[in-house]
Every structure is written in structure tokens, then in C-alpha cells.
Amino acid sequence: QWLLGKTLDKFLPLGPYLVTADEVRDPQNLSLQCWVNGELRQHSNTADMIFSVAEIISYISQHFTLEPGDVICTGTPEGVILGMPEKVWLRAGDEVTVEVEGLGRLTNVMA
């Protein structure tokens, strides 16, 4: 499954704040990083996406109306647990930090 894990009740951490389009220098060239308990697990760039940000917005808007404030979830870069030789799943108390270049860093502790 590629969607269920992102759509559960009370899930989809966003932040530490939301920005407007004019605050993003180039949505197609932003560094993305994810750490688990301080260990870098994912490091990529939006330039590596299969579809560009513009292509995604164009495609989605052909099927439903996008409104100001809508959030589009695009997936995840390489480094997910299923691609690792050792399957070390998140546990209660683990700290997950994500950062998008120039937009901020968000840390959550798993319950």
C-alpha cells in the first residue's frame, strides 16, 4: 500500500509552518532530508521526482478543483524501510525529523 499510511486519522504531520508559493525559491530544486533518532535515513531533492511539481498540479487539477490551502502529498524519496536490508521499524519513543531546504524542520516523537 502506498496511500493508507499517509491518510490515517490524526496523521499527516505538516509544519513547522506552511508557506505561500512566493516563499519557495524553486519547488523543483529543494533538498529533502529525514532523520530517525539522529540517523540520516533519507536525503534527496525534488529535482529527483518522477513527475515535476508543475506536472503533478496540472494532472490533479484535471480531476478536481484545487483550492487555496490544499496540500498535495507526492510520496517519499528513496530510503524507505522496505528497501533496506535490515527492517528497523519505527517504535514508540523514536524521534523522526524531516527538513525541506529553506522551508523548515519538523520533529515528531512516535507514540
N, C-alpha and C positions, 0 to 999 in steps of 0.2 A: 504494500500500500504506500502511496506517495502523498496522500492528502489527509487521511484520518488523523495522523499525528500532529497536524498543524491546525486542526479545526475542533478540538475538544472544548467543552465548556471551560471557561476561565483560563484558556490558553491563548497563545499568540502574544508574547511579551513584545511591546513596542516602546521605543524610547532611547535614551532618556528624555527625548523630546521629539516632536515632529517638526519638520521644516517645510517651507514652501519651495516650489520649483526654482525660483530665482536665487535661492540659497545654496543650490547644488551646482558646483562649477561645471561638471561634465558627468552626467549619470552613467555614461558608458565607459568611465575610467575611474572607478573608485576601488580602493583596496578594501578587502573584507578579511577579518580575522576572527577566530573563535578559540578560546582557551577553556580547558576543563581543569579546575584546580591548579591553575597557573601553567599548565602544559599546552603549548600551541597545538591544536588539532586540525585547524583549517586555516589556510591562507591563500586567497585568490583575488581576483579582480573582476569587476563587472564586465570588463573587456573580454573575458573568457566565457561569457554566457553563450549558450547555443543560439538564442534569439536576442536581438538588441532590445533595449528598453523601448525604443520607438515602435519596433515590430510587435512587441507584446501589447502595448497600449492600443495600437491600430487593430490588432486581431480581436482583443477583448471588446473594444468599442463597437465592433461589428455585430456583437451578440447581445449586449446590454448597455444601458446608459451608465456612463461613469459620472459621478458627482464629486464636487469638491470634498475632500476629506476621505475619499475612498482609498483603500490600501490594496495593492496588488502583491500577492505573495508569489515569488518566482522560483522558489526551490532552494537548493543548497549547493555550495561548491564541493569539490572532491574532499574527502576526509571523513565521510560518514562511517559509522561503526561497521556497517555491512561490508565495507571494502578493506577493513583492517584484518591482519592475520589473527590478532588476539581480540576477542569481543569483550571489551571492558565497558559494560553498560553503565549509564548514569544511575547513581544511588542517592537516597536521602542524604542531604548534607553536602552533596557535591556543589561546587560553585562554577557556574558557566558564565563566561564573559564574552560578549560579542562587540565588535567595533567596526564601524564603517568610516573610512577616511573622511575627515572633515565634518562628520555628522554627529559623532559622539560614541560613547561606550556605555554598555548596559550590562550589569551583573545581576544574576538571579541565583538564589540558592534553592536546590531541589528539595521539595517537601517529601 
